[in-house]
Amino acid sequence: MGEIQSPITTIPGISTGIGAMILAEVGDFSNFDSADKILAYAGMSPSTYQSGQLTSSHSHMEMCGSRYLGYAILCHL
């Protein structure tokens, strides 16, 4: 982390260890078009529930994606 001089540790709540975990999982952030795609990769994208005429949008952690990235984001932010 000292060699790459990433600004990720300037985010409140992101330590050197968690920053390293996030960078190891994501790699190059420019590979993602938006923050929503990073959240989807982490398995944290919002889902939509539909039943007949009722449509409900709520956020929950999906059971897919990078579990390490999801852990780093959920447990340390």
All heavy atoms as a GROMACS GRO file, in nm:
protein
  565
    1MET      N    1   0.082  -0.119   0.000
    1MET     CA    2   0.000   0.000   0.000
    1MET      C    3   0.086   0.125   0.000
    1MET      O    4   0.049   0.223  -0.062
    1MET     CB    5  -0.092   0.001   0.122
    1MET     CG    6  -0.210  -0.096   0.113
    1MET     SD    7  -0.326  -0.057  -0.018
    1MET     CE    8  -0.403   0.090   0.044
    2GLY      N    9   0.200   0.119   0.069
    2GLY     CA   10   0.288   0.236   0.073
    2GLY      C   11   0.347   0.268  -0.062
    2GLY      O   12   0.370   0.385  -0.095
    3GLU      N   13   0.371   0.167  -0.143
    3GLU     CA   14   0.433   0.188  -0.274
    3GLU      C   15   0.336   0.244  -0.377
    3GLU      O   16   0.376   0.322  -0.464
    3GLU     CB   17   0.491   0.058  -0.326
    3GLU     CG   18   0.612   0.011  -0.248
    3GLU     CD   19   0.666  -0.121  -0.301
    3GLU    OE1   20   0.632  -0.159  -0.415
    3GLU    OE2   21   0.741  -0.186  -0.227
    4ILE      N   22   0.209   0.206  -0.370
    4ILE     CA   23   0.116   0.248  -0.474
    4ILE      C   24   0.052   0.384  -0.446
    4ILE      O   25  -0.008   0.443  -0.534
    4ILE     CB   26   0.007   0.143  -0.501
    4ILE    CG1   27  -0.081   0.120  -0.378
    4ILE    CG2   28   0.066   0.014  -0.550
    4ILE    CD1   29  -0.200   0.034  -0.403
    5GLN      N   30   0.062   0.433  -0.322
    5GLN     CA   31   0.012   0.566  -0.286
    5GLN      C   32  -0.134   0.587  -0.328
    5GLN      O   33  -0.169   0.686  -0.391
    5GLN     CB   34   0.100   0.676  -0.347
    5GLN     CG   35   0.244   0.674  -0.300
    5GLN     CD   36   0.256   0.701  -0.151
    5GLN    OE1   37   0.192   0.790  -0.100
    5GLN    NE2   38   0.338   0.623  -0.083
    6SER      N   39  -0.221   0.491  -0.293
    6SER     CA   40  -0.362   0.502  -0.328
    6SER      C   41  -0.433   0.599  -0.235
    6SER      O   42  -0.412   0.597  -0.114
    6SER     CB   43  -0.429   0.365  -0.318
    6SER     OG   44  -0.568   0.377  -0.339
    7PRO      N   45  -0.523   0.681  -0.289
    7PRO     CA   46  -0.600   0.772  -0.205
    7PRO      C   47  -0.714   0.703  -0.130
    7PRO      O   48  -0.787   0.767  -0.056
    7PRO     CB   49  -0.654   0.875  -0.304
    7PRO     CG   50  -0.664   0.801  -0.432
    7PRO     CD   51  -0.548   0.703  -0.431
    8ILE      N   52  -0.729   0.572  -0.147
    8ILE     CA   53  -0.842   0.501  -0.085
    8ILE      C   54  -0.841   0.511   0.067
    8ILE      O   55  -0.945   0.512   0.130
    8ILE     CB   56  -0.848   0.354  -0.132
    8ILE    CG1   57  -0.987   0.297  -0.103
    8ILE    CG2   58  -0.738   0.270  -0.069
    8ILE    CD1   59  -1.018   0.170  -0.176
    9THR      N   60  -0.724   0.522   0.126
    9THR     CA   61  -0.716   0.530   0.272
    9THR      C   62  -0.754   0.669   0.325
    9THR      O   63  -0.762   0.688   0.446
    9THR     CB   64  -0.577   0.492   0.323
    9THR    OG1   65  -0.479   0.573   0.260
    9THR    CG2   66  -0.548   0.345   0.297
   10THR      N   67  -0.778   0.765   0.236
   10THR     CA   68  -0.825   0.896   0.281
   10THR      C   69  -0.975   0.895   0.306
   10THR      O   70  -1.029   0.990   0.362
   10THR     CB   71  -0.791   1.006   0.178
   10THR    OG1   72  -0.860   0.979   0.056
   10THR    CG2   73  -0.642   1.014   0.154
   11ILE      N   74  -1.044   0.789   0.267
   11ILE     CA   75  -1.188   0.774   0.293
   11ILE      C   76  -1.205   0.738   0.440
   11ILE      O   77  -1.141   0.644   0.488
   11ILE     CB   78  -1.249   0.665   0.203
   11ILE    CG1   79  -1.231   0.701   0.056
   11ILE    CG2   80  -1.396   0.643   0.238
   11ILE    CD1   81  -1.267   0.589  -0.039
   12PRO      N   82  -1.287   0.812   0.514
   12PRO     CA   83  -1.307   0.780   0.656
   12PRO      C   84  -1.352   0.635   0.676
   12PRO      O   85  -1.442   0.588   0.608
   12PRO     CB   86  -1.417   0.878   0.700
   12PRO     CG   87  -1.406   0.992   0.605
   12PRO     CD   88  -1.364   0.930   0.474
   13GLY      N   89  -1.285   0.565   0.766
   13GLY     CA   90  -1.319   0.426   0.796
   13GLY      C   91  -1.238   0.324   0.718
   13GLY      O   92  -1.248   0.205   0.745
   14ILE      N   93  -1.160   0.368   0.620
   14ILE     CA   94  -1.080   0.275   0.540
   14ILE      C   95  -0.938   0.275   0.593
   14ILE      O   96  -0.865   0.374   0.580
   14ILE     CB   97  -1.080   0.314   0.390
   14ILE    CG1   98  -1.221   0.318   0.334
   14ILE    CG2   99  -0.992   0.220   0.310
   14ILE    CD1  100  -1.286   0.183   0.320
   15SER      N  101  -0.900   0.164   0.653
   15SER     CA  102  -0.762   0.149   0.703
   15SER      C  103  -0.674   0.096   0.590
   15SER      O  104  -0.722   0.064   0.480
   15SER     CB  105  -0.760   0.051   0.820
   15SER     OG  106  -0.796  -0.080   0.775
   16THR      N  107  -0.548   0.084   0.618
   16THR     CA  108  -0.454   0.031   0.518
   16THR      C  109  -0.492  -0.112   0.479
   16THR      O  110  -0.491  -0.147   0.362
   16THR     CB  111  -0.310   0.034   0.572
   16THR    OG1  112  -0.279   0.170   0.608
   16THR    CG2  113  -0.210  -0.012   0.468
   17GLY      N  114  -0.528  -0.193   0.579
   17GLY     CA  115  -0.564  -0.333   0.551
   17GLY      C  116  -0.690  -0.346   0.468
   17GLY      O  117  -0.696  -0.424   0.372
   18ILE      N  118  -0.795  -0.271   0.505
   18ILE     CA  119  -0.920  -0.276   0.430
   18ILE      C  120  -0.901  -0.216   0.292
   18ILE      O  121  -0.954  -0.265   0.193
   18ILE     CB  122  -1.033  -0.206   0.507
   18ILE    CG1  123  -1.063  -0.282   0.636
   18ILE    CG2  124  -1.159  -0.192   0.423
   18ILE    CD1  125  -1.101  -0.428   0.616
   19GLY      N  126  -0.824  -0.108   0.283
   19GLY     CA  127  -0.794  -0.050   0.152
   19GLY      C  128  -0.723  -0.148   0.062
   19GLY      O  129  -0.755  -0.159  -0.057
   20ALA      N  130  -0.629  -0.223   0.118
   20ALA     CA  131  -0.558  -0.325   0.039
   20ALA      C  132  -0.655  -0.434  -0.007
   20ALA      O  133  -0.647  -0.481  -0.121
   20ALA     CB  134  -0.446  -0.385   0.122
   21MET      N  135  -0.749  -0.472   0.081
   21MET     CA  136  -0.847  -0.575   0.044
   21MET      C  137  -0.936  -0.526  -0.070
   21MET      O  138  -0.961  -0.600  -0.166
   21MET     CB  139  -0.933  -0.610   0.166
   21MET     CG  140  -1.029  -0.724   0.142
   21MET     SD  141  -1.137  -0.758   0.284
   21MET     CE  142  -1.020  -0.817   0.403
   22ILE      N  143  -0.982  -0.402  -0.061
   22ILE     CA  144  -1.067  -0.347  -0.166
   22ILE      C  145  -0.991  -0.338  -0.298
   22ILE      O  146  -1.040  -0.379  -0.403
   22ILE     CB  147  -1.123  -0.209  -0.125
   22ILE    CG1  148  -1.222  -0.225  -0.008
   22ILE    CG2  149  -1.189  -0.138  -0.242
   22ILE    CD1  150  -1.265  -0.095   0.056
   23LEU      N  151  -0.868  -0.286  -0.293
   23LEU     CA  152  -0.789  -0.274  -0.416
   23LEU      C  153  -0.755  -0.409  -0.476
   23LEU      O  154  -0.752  -0.424  -0.598
   23LEU     CB  155  -0.662  -0.194  -0.389
   23LEU     CG  156  -0.683  -0.045  -0.357
   23LEU    CD1  157  -0.551   0.020  -0.321
   23LEU    CD2  158  -0.750   0.027  -0.472
   24ALA      N  159  -0.730  -0.508  -0.391
   24ALA     CA  160  -0.699  -0.642  -0.442
   24ALA      C  161  -0.820  -0.703  -0.513
   24ALA      O  162  -0.805  -0.772  -0.613
   24ALA     CB  163  -0.654  -0.732  -0.328
   25GLU      N  164  -0.938  -0.678  -0.461
   25GLU     CA  165  -1.059  -0.733  -0.522
   25GLU      C  166  -1.103  -0.657  -0.646
   25GLU      O  167  -1.144  -0.716  -0.745
   25GLU     CB  168  -1.173  -0.736  -0.419
   25GLU     CG  169  -1.158  -0.843  -0.315
   25GLU     CD  170  -1.164  -0.982  -0.374
   25GLU    OE1  171  -1.260  -1.016  -0.445
   25GLU    OE2  172  -1.069  -1.058  -0.348
   26VAL      N  173  -1.098  -0.524  -0.641
   26VAL     CA  174  -1.146  -0.443  -0.753
   26VAL      C  175  -1.041  -0.432  -0.862
   26VAL      O  176  -1.073  -0.437  -0.981
   26VAL     CB  177  -1.188  -0.302  -0.704
   26VAL    CG1  178  -1.220  -0.211  -0.821
   26VAL    CG2  179  -1.306  -0.311  -0.612
   27GLY      N  180  -0.916  -0.418  -0.823
   27GLY     CA  181  -0.810  -0.397  -0.923
   27GLY      C  182  -0.815  -0.254  -0.973
   27GLY      O  183  -0.801  -0.160  -0.896
   28ASP      N  184  -0.841  -0.237  -1.099
   28ASP     CA  185  -0.847  -0.105  -1.162
   28ASP      C  186  -0.992  -0.056  -1.164
   28ASP      O  187  -1.077  -0.115  -1.230
   28ASP     CB  188  -0.791  -0.114  -1.303
   28ASP     CG  189  -0.778   0.020  -1.370
   28ASP    OD1  190  -0.811   0.123  -1.307
   28ASP    OD2  191  -0.735   0.022  -1.487
   29PHE      N  192  -1.020   0.051  -1.091
   29PHE     CA  193  -1.156   0.104  -1.084
   29PHE      C  194  -1.208   0.149  -1.220
   29PHE      O  195  -1.328   0.155  -1.241
   29PHE     CB  196  -1.164   0.220  -0.984
   29PHE     CG  197  -1.169   0.175  -0.842
   29PHE    CD1  198  -1.052   0.163  -0.768
   29PHE    CD2  199  -1.289   0.145  -0.780
   29PHE    CE1  200  -1.056   0.122  -0.636
   29PHE    CE2  201  -1.294   0.103  -0.649
   29PHE     CZ  202  -1.177   0.092  -0.576
   30SER      N  203  -1.119   0.179  -1.312
   30SER     CA  204  -1.164   0.224  -1.445
   30SER      C  205  -1.226   0.109  -1.526
   30SER      O  206  -1.286   0.133  -1.630
   30SER     CB  207  -1.049   0.288  -1.523
   30SER     OG  208  -0.950   0.191  -1.554
   31ASN      N  209  -1.215  -0.015  -1.477
   31ASN     CA  210  -1.281  -0.128  -1.544
   31ASN      C  211  -1.432  -0.126  -1.523
   31ASN      O  212  -1.504  -0.201  -1.588
   31ASN     CB  213  -1.224  -0.261  -1.494
   31ASN     CG  214  -1.082  -0.283  -1.540
   31ASN    OD1  215  -1.041  -0.234  -1.644
   31ASN    ND2  216  -1.006  -0.356  -1.462
   32PHE      N  217  -1.480  -0.042  -1.430
   32PHE     CA  218  -1.621  -0.033  -1.400
   32PHE      C  219  -1.673   0.101  -1.450
   32PHE      O  220  -1.614   0.205  -1.426
   32PHE     CB  221  -1.645  -0.045  -1.249
   32PHE     CG  222  -1.603  -0.179  -1.194
   32PHE    CD1  223  -1.473  -0.198  -1.146
   32PHE    CD2  224  -1.692  -0.285  -1.190
   32PHE    CE1  225  -1.434  -0.321  -1.095
   32PHE    CE2  226  -1.653  -0.407  -1.139
   32PHE     CZ  227  -1.525  -0.426  -1.092
   33ASP      N  228  -1.788   0.098  -1.517
   33ASP     CA  229  -1.847   0.220  -1.572
   33ASP      C  230  -1.906   0.311  -1.467
   33ASP      O  231  -1.917   0.432  -1.487
   33ASP     CB  232  -1.956   0.186  -1.674
   33ASP     CG  233  -1.902   0.116  -1.796
   33ASP    OD1  234  -1.782   0.132  -1.826
   33ASP    OD2  235  -1.979   0.044  -1.862
   34SER      N  236  -1.950   0.254  -1.354
   34SER     CA  237  -2.016   0.336  -1.252
   34SER      C  238  -1.999   0.270  -1.114
   34SER      O  239  -1.960   0.153  -1.104
   34SER     CB  240  -2.165   0.349  -1.283
   34SER     OG  241  -2.228   0.224  -1.272
   35ALA      N  242  -2.032   0.347  -1.012
   35ALA     CA  243  -2.028   0.293  -0.876
   35ALA      C  244  -2.129   0.181  -0.859
   35ALA      O  245  -2.106   0.086  -0.783
   35ALA     CB  246  -2.055   0.405  -0.776
   36ASP      N  247  -2.242   0.189  -0.930
   36ASP     CA  248  -2.343   0.084  -0.924
   36ASP      C  249  -2.287  -0.051  -0.969
   36ASP      O  250  -2.321  -0.155  -0.914
   36ASP     CB  251  -2.464   0.119  -1.009
   36ASP     CG  252  -2.547   0.232  -0.951
   36ASP    OD1  253  -2.539   0.254  -0.828
   36ASP    OD2  254  -2.618   0.298  -1.028
   37LYS      N  255  -2.200  -0.048  -1.068
   37LYS     CA  256  -2.141  -0.173  -1.118
   37LYS      C  257  -2.041  -0.230  -1.019
   37LYS      O  258  -2.027  -0.351  -1.007
   37LYS     CB  259  -2.078  -0.151  -1.255
   37LYS     CG  260  -2.186  -0.126  -1.359
   37LYS     CD  261  -2.132  -0.122  -1.498
   37LYS     CE  262  -2.248  -0.098  -1.594
   37LYS     NZ  263  -2.207  -0.099  -1.731
   38ILE      N  264  -1.972  -0.144  -0.945
   38ILE     CA  265  -1.882  -0.192  -0.840
   38ILE      C  266  -1.964  -0.256  -0.729
   38ILE      O  267  -1.929  -0.363  -0.678
   38ILE     CB  268  -1.793  -0.078  -0.786
   38ILE    CG1  269  -1.699  -0.029  -0.896
   38ILE    CG2  270  -1.714  -0.126  -0.664
   38ILE    CD1  271  -1.622   0.095  -0.860
   39LEU      N  272  -2.076  -0.193  -0.691
   39LEU     CA  273  -2.162  -0.250  -0.589
   39LEU      C  274  -2.222  -0.383  -0.634
   39LEU      O  275  -2.234  -0.476  -0.556
   39LEU     CB  276  -2.274  -0.152  -0.552
   39LEU     CG  277  -2.230  -0.031  -0.471
   39LEU    CD1  278  -2.348   0.064  -0.452
   39LEU    CD2  279  -2.172  -0.072  -0.338
   40ALA      N  280  -2.257  -0.393  -0.761
   40ALA     CA  281  -2.308  -0.520  -0.813
   40ALA      C  282  -2.200  -0.627  -0.807
   40ALA      O  283  -2.227  -0.742  -0.771
   40ALA     CB  284  -2.358  -0.502  -0.956
   41TYR      N  285  -2.077  -0.591  -0.839
   41TYR     CA  286  -1.966  -0.685  -0.831
   41TYR      C  287  -1.945  -0.733  -0.687
   41TYR      O  288  -1.912  -0.847  -0.662
   41TYR     CB  289  -1.838  -0.620  -0.884
   41TYR     CG  290  -1.716  -0.707  -0.872
   41TYR    CD1  291  -1.702  -0.820  -0.952
   41TYR    CD2  292  -1.615  -0.677  -0.783
   41TYR    CE1  293  -1.591  -0.901  -0.941
   41TYR    CE2  294  -1.503  -0.757  -0.771
   41TYR     CZ  295  -1.491  -0.869  -0.851
   41TYR     OH  296  -1.381  -0.949  -0.839
   42ALA      N  297  -1.970  -0.644  -0.593
   42ALA     CA  298  -1.957  -0.677  -0.451
   42ALA      C  299  -2.078  -0.755  -0.400
   42ALA      O  300  -2.078  -0.800  -0.286
   42ALA     CB  301  -1.937  -0.552  -0.368
   43GLY      N  302  -2.182  -0.770  -0.483
   43GLY     CA  303  -2.303  -0.840  -0.441
   43GLY      C  304  -2.393  -0.754  -0.356
   43GLY      O  305  -2.468  -0.804  -0.274
   44MET      N  306  -2.387  -0.624  -0.376
   44MET     CA  307  -2.463  -0.532  -0.292
   44MET      C  308  -2.558  -0.443  -0.371
   44MET      O  309  -2.598  -0.338  -0.325
   44MET     CB  310  -2.366  -0.443  -0.213
   44MET     CG  311  -2.275  -0.521  -0.124
   44MET     SD  312  -2.148  -0.420  -0.050
   44MET     CE  313  -2.247  -0.305   0.041
   45SER      N  314  -2.597  -0.486  -0.489
   45SER     CA  315  -2.687  -0.403  -0.569
   45SER      C  316  -2.830  -0.418  -0.518
   45SER      O  317  -2.868  -0.524  -0.470
   45SER     CB  318  -2.678  -0.441  -0.716
   45SER     OG  319  -2.712  -0.576  -0.734
   46PRO      N  320  -2.910  -0.311  -0.527
   46PRO     CA  321  -3.048  -0.320  -0.481
   46PRO      C  322  -3.129  -0.415  -0.568
   46PRO      O  323  -3.101  -0.431  -0.687
   46PRO     CB  324  -3.100  -0.178  -0.491
   46PRO     CG  325  -3.004  -0.105  -0.574
   46PRO     CD  326  -2.876  -0.180  -0.575
   47SER      N  327  -3.228  -0.478  -0.509
   47SER     CA  328  -3.312  -0.569  -0.585
   47SER      C  329  -3.454  -0.513  -0.591
   47SER      O  330  -3.492  -0.428  -0.510
   47SER     CB  331  -3.312  -0.706  -0.520
   47SER     OG  332  -3.371  -0.699  -0.392
   48THR      N  333  -3.531  -0.562  -0.686
   48THR     CA  334  -3.670  -0.520  -0.700
   48THR      C  335  -3.759  -0.643  -0.686
   48THR      O  336  -3.733  -0.746  -0.747
   48THR     CB  337  -3.694  -0.456  -0.839
   48THR    OG1  338  -3.607  -0.344  -0.851
   48THR    CG2  339  -3.837  -0.411  -0.855
   49TYR      N  340  -3.861  -0.631  -0.603
   49TYR     CA  341  -3.957  -0.738  -0.582
   49TYR      C  342  -4.087  -0.699  -0.649
   49TYR      O  343  -4.138  -0.590  -0.628
   49TYR     CB  344  -3.979  -0.760  -0.432
   49TYR     CG  345  -4.091  -0.856  -0.402
   49TYR    CD1  346  -4.071  -0.993  -0.416
   49TYR    CD2  347  -4.216  -0.811  -0.364
   49TYR    CE1  348  -4.173  -1.082  -0.389
   49TYR    CE2  349  -4.319  -0.899  -0.338
   49TYR     CZ  350  -4.297  -1.034  -0.351
   49TYR     OH  351  -4.399  -1.123  -0.325
   50GLN      N  352  -4.140  -0.787  -0.734
   50GLN     CA  353  -4.266  -0.762  -0.801
   50GLN      C  354  -4.361  -0.877  -0.776
   50GLN      O  355  -4.324  -0.993  -0.787
   50GLN     CB  356  -4.247  -0.746  -0.951
   50GLN     CG  357  -4.209  -0.606  -0.994
   50GLN     CD  358  -4.210  -0.595  -1.144
   50GLN    OE1  359  -4.138  -0.667  -1.211
   50GLN    NE2  360  -4.290  -0.505  -1.197
   51SER      N  361  -4.484  -0.842  -0.743
   51SER     CA  362  -4.590  -0.941  -0.725
   51SER      C  363  -4.720  -0.876  -0.769
   51SER      O  364  -4.774  -0.790  -0.700
   51SER     CB  365  -4.598  -0.985  -0.579
   51SER     OG  366  -4.707  -1.072  -0.561
   52GLY      N  367  -4.769  -0.914  -0.884
   52GLY     CA  368  -4.891  -0.853  -0.935
   52GLY      C  369  -4.871  -0.706  -0.961
   52GLY      O  370  -4.784  -0.665  -1.037
   53GLN      N  371  -4.949  -0.622  -0.896
   53GLN     CA  372  -4.941  -0.478  -0.913
   53GLN      C  373  -4.839  -0.413  -0.819
   53GLN      O  374  -4.805  -0.297  -0.833
   53GLN     CB  375  -5.078  -0.413  -0.890
   53GLN     CG  376  -5.183  -0.458  -0.989
   53GLN     CD  377  -5.149  -0.412  -1.130
   53GLN    OE1  378  -5.096  -0.304  -1.150
   53GLN    NE2  379  -5.180  -0.495  -1.228
   54LEU      N  380  -4.792  -0.487  -0.718
   54LEU     CA  381  -4.701  -0.434  -0.617
   54LEU      C  382  -4.557  -0.442  -0.666
   54LEU      O  383  -4.510  -0.548  -0.708
   54LEU     CB  384  -4.715  -0.512  -0.487
   54LEU     CG  385  -4.618  -0.477  -0.375
   54LEU    CD1  386  -4.647  -0.337  -0.323
   54LEU    CD2  387  -4.628  -0.578  -0.263
   55THR      N  388  -4.488  -0.331  -0.663
   55THR     CA  389  -4.345  -0.328  -0.694
   55THR      C  390  -4.275  -0.262  -0.577
   55THR      O  391  -4.309  -0.152  -0.537
   55THR     CB  392  -4.316  -0.248  -0.822
   55THR    OG1  393  -4.384  -0.310  -0.931
   55THR    CG2  394  -4.167  -0.245  -0.851
   56SER      N  395  -4.180  -0.331  -0.521
   56SER     CA  396  -4.106  -0.280  -0.406
   56SER      C  397  -3.958  -0.288  -0.437
   56SER      O  398  -3.908  -0.389  -0.482
   56SER     CB  399  -4.138  -0.366  -0.283
   56SER     OG  400  -4.056  -0.329  -0.176
   57SER      N  401  -3.889  -0.179  -0.412
   57SER     CA  402  -3.744  -0.176  -0.431
   57SER      C  403  -3.680  -0.162  -0.294
   57SER      O  404  -3.712  -0.070  -0.219
   57SER     CB  405  -3.705  -0.060  -0.521
   57SER     OG  406  -3.567  -0.065  -0.548
   58HIS      N  407  -3.594  -0.254  -0.259
   58HIS     CA  408  -3.526  -0.250  -0.130
   58HIS      C  409  -3.384  -0.300  -0.147
   58HIS      O  410  -3.354  -0.374  -0.239
   58HIS     CB  411  -3.601  -0.332  -0.026
   58HIS     CG  412  -3.616  -0.476  -0.064
   58HIS    ND1  413  -3.710  -0.521  -0.154
   58HIS    CD2  414  -3.547  -0.586  -0.025
   58HIS    CE1  415  -3.700  -0.652  -0.168
   58HIS    NE2  416  -3.601  -0.693  -0.092
   59SER      N  417  -3.298  -0.257  -0.059
   59SER     CA  418  -3.157  -0.295  -0.068
   59SER      C  419  -3.129  -0.411   0.027
   59SER      O  420  -3.171  -0.410   0.142
   59SER     CB  421  -3.066  -0.178  -0.032
   59SER     OG  422  -3.084  -0.075  -0.125
   60HIS      N  423  -3.061  -0.508  -0.023
   60HIS     CA  424  -3.010  -0.616   0.059
   60HIS      C  425  -2.889  -0.675  -0.011
   60HIS      O  426  -2.870  -0.656  -0.129
   60HIS     CB  427  -3.116  -0.722   0.086
   60HIS     CG  428  -3.144  -0.812  -0.030
   60HIS    ND1  429  -3.218  -0.772  -0.138
   60HIS    CD2  430  -3.104  -0.938  -0.056
   60HIS    CE1  431  -3.225  -0.872  -0.225
   60HIS    NE2  432  -3.156  -0.973  -0.178
   61MET      N  433  -2.809  -0.743   0.062
   61MET     CA  434  -2.690  -0.804   0.004
   61MET      C  435  -2.729  -0.933  -0.067
   61MET      O  436  -2.785  -1.023  -0.007
   61MET     CB  437  -2.587  -0.833   0.112
   61MET     CG  438  -2.455  -0.872   0.057
   61MET     SD  439  -2.331  -0.864   0.186
   61MET     CE  440  -2.204  -0.960   0.111
   62GLU      N  441  -2.703  -0.938  -0.195
   62GLU     CA  442  -2.734  -1.056  -0.273
   62GLU      C  443  -2.632  -1.165  -0.241
   62GLU      O  444  -2.524  -1.139  -0.192
   62GLU     CB  445  -2.731  -1.023  -0.422
   62GLU     CG  446  -2.836  -0.922  -0.461
   62GLU     CD  447  -2.826  -0.881  -0.605
   62GLU    OE1  448  -2.730  -0.926  -0.673
   62GLU    OE2  449  -2.910  -0.805  -0.650
   63MET      N  450  -2.666  -1.287  -0.271
   63MET     CA  451  -2.578  -1.399  -0.243
   63MET      C  452  -2.489  -1.428  -0.365
   63MET      O  453  -2.476  -1.540  -0.409
   63MET     CB  454  -2.661  -1.523  -0.207
   63MET     CG  455  -2.749  -1.502  -0.086
   63MET     SD  456  -2.660  -1.442   0.057
   63MET     CE  457  -2.585  -1.590   0.114
   64CYS      N  458  -2.433  -1.324  -0.420
   64CYS     CA  459  -2.341  -1.341  -0.533
   64CYS      C  460  -2.238  -1.229  -0.527
   64CYS      O  461  -2.249  -1.139  -0.447
   64CYS     CB  462  -2.416  -1.338  -0.665
   64CYS     SG  463  -2.498  -1.182  -0.698
   65GLY      N  464  -2.141  -1.236  -0.611
   65GLY     CA  465  -2.039  -1.132  -0.613
   65GLY      C  466  -1.918  -1.170  -0.529
   65GLY      O  467  -1.906  -1.281  -0.478
   66SER      N  468  -1.830  -1.075  -0.514
   66SER     CA  469  -1.707  -1.096  -0.438
   66SER      C  470  -1.737  -1.086  -0.289
   66SER      O  471  -1.769  -0.977  -0.239
   66SER     CB  472  -1.603  -0.991  -0.477
   66SER     OG  473  -1.496  -0.994  -0.386
   67ARG      N  474  -1.729  -1.195  -0.216
   67ARG     CA  475  -1.762  -1.191  -0.074
   67ARG      C  476  -1.660  -1.111   0.005
   67ARG      O  477  -1.691  -1.050   0.106
   67ARG     CB  478  -1.777  -1.331  -0.016
   67ARG     CG  479  -1.652  -1.412  -0.017
   67ARG     CD  480  -1.678  -1.547   0.044
   67ARG     NE  481  -1.566  -1.634   0.012
   67ARG     CZ  482  -1.549  -1.750   0.067
   67ARG    NH1  483  -1.635  -1.793   0.154
   67ARG    NH2  484  -1.446  -1.823   0.034
   68TYR      N  485  -1.536  -1.107  -0.040
   68TYR     CA  486  -1.433  -1.030   0.029
   68TYR      C  487  -1.456  -0.879   0.012
   68TYR      O  488  -1.443  -0.803   0.106
   68TYR     CB  489  -1.293  -1.068  -0.020
   68TYR     CG  490  -1.262  -1.212   0.006
   68TYR    CD1  491  -1.252  -1.302  -0.099
   68TYR    CD2  492  -1.245  -1.259   0.136
   68TYR    CE1  493  -1.225  -1.436  -0.075
   68TYR    CE2  494  -1.218  -1.392   0.160
   68TYR     CZ  495  -1.208  -1.480   0.055
   68TYR     OH  496  -1.182  -1.612   0.080
   69LEU      N  497  -1.494  -0.839  -0.108
   69LEU     CA  498  -1.523  -0.698  -0.132
   69LEU      C  499  -1.649  -0.657  -0.055
   69LEU      O  500  -1.653  -0.550   0.007
   69LEU     CB  501  -1.540  -0.670  -0.281
   69LEU     CG  502  -1.566  -0.526  -0.322
   69LEU    CD1  503  -1.456  -0.434  -0.271
   69LEU    CD2  504  -1.579  -0.516  -0.473
   70GLY      N  505  -1.751  -0.741  -0.056
   70GLY     CA  506  -1.872  -0.712   0.020
   70GLY      C  507  -1.843  -0.700   0.169
   70GLY      O  508  -1.893  -0.611   0.237
   71TYR      N  509  -1.759  -0.789   0.221
   71TYR     CA  510  -1.719  -0.783   0.362
   71TYR      C  511  -1.647  -0.652   0.393
   71TYR      O  512  -1.677  -0.585   0.490
   71TYR     CB  513  -1.630  -0.902   0.394
   71TYR     CG  514  -1.560  -0.891   0.528
   71TYR    CD1  515  -1.626  -0.922   0.645
   71TYR    CD2  516  -1.429  -0.848   0.536
   71TYR    CE1  517  -1.563  -0.911   0.768
   71TYR    CE2  518  -1.364  -0.836   0.658
   71TYR     CZ  519  -1.432  -0.868   0.773
   71TYR     OH  520  -1.369  -0.856   0.895
   72ALA      N  521  -1.554  -0.615   0.308
   72ALA     CA  522  -1.476  -0.494   0.329
   72ALA      C  523  -1.564  -0.370   0.329
   72ALA      O  524  -1.548  -0.281   0.412
   72ALA     CB  525  -1.366  -0.481   0.224
   73ILE      N  526  -1.661  -0.365   0.241
   73ILE     CA  527  -1.748  -0.249   0.231
   73ILE      C  528  -1.851  -0.247   0.345
   73ILE      O  529  -1.868  -0.146   0.411
   73ILE     CB  530  -1.819  -0.244   0.094
   73ILE    CG1  531  -1.716  -0.217  -0.016
   73ILE    CG2  532  -1.928  -0.137   0.092
   73ILE    CD1  533  -1.769  -0.231  -0.156
   74LEU      N  534  -1.917  -0.358   0.368
   74LEU     CA  535  -2.022  -0.360   0.470
   74LEU      C  536  -1.970  -0.348   0.612
   74LEU      O  537  -2.027  -0.278   0.694
   74LEU     CB  538  -2.102  -0.490   0.461
   74LEU     CG  539  -2.214  -0.493   0.360
   74LEU    CD1  540  -2.283  -0.629   0.361
   74LEU    CD2  541  -2.315  -0.385   0.388
   75CYS      N  542  -1.866  -0.416   0.643
   75CYS     CA  543  -1.819  -0.424   0.782
   75CYS      C  544  -1.728  -0.311   0.824
   75CYS      O  545  -1.700  -0.296   0.943
   75CYS     CB  546  -1.750  -0.557   0.805
   75CYS     SG  547  -1.864  -0.697   0.786
   76HIS      N  548  -1.681  -0.233   0.731
   76HIS     CA  549  -1.582  -0.132   0.767
   76HIS      C  550  -1.616   0.009   0.723
   76HIS      O  551  -1.532   0.098   0.736
   76HIS     CB  552  -1.445  -0.174   0.714
   76HIS     CG  553  -1.400  -0.299   0.779
   76HIS    ND1  554  -1.424  -0.423   0.725
   76HIS    CD2  555  -1.335  -0.321   0.896
   76HIS    CE1  556  -1.374  -0.514   0.804
   76HIS    NE2  557  -1.319  -0.456   0.909
   77LEU      N  558  -1.732   0.031   0.671
   77LEU     CA  559  -1.772   0.168   0.634
   77LEU      C  560  -1.882   0.216   0.723
   77LEU      O  561  -1.955   0.149   0.780
   77LEU     CB  562  -1.814   0.175   0.487
   77LEU     CG  563  -1.705   0.160   0.385
   77LEU    CD1  564  -1.761   0.173   0.246
   77LEU    CD2  565  -1.596   0.262   0.404
   0.00000   0.00000   0.00000
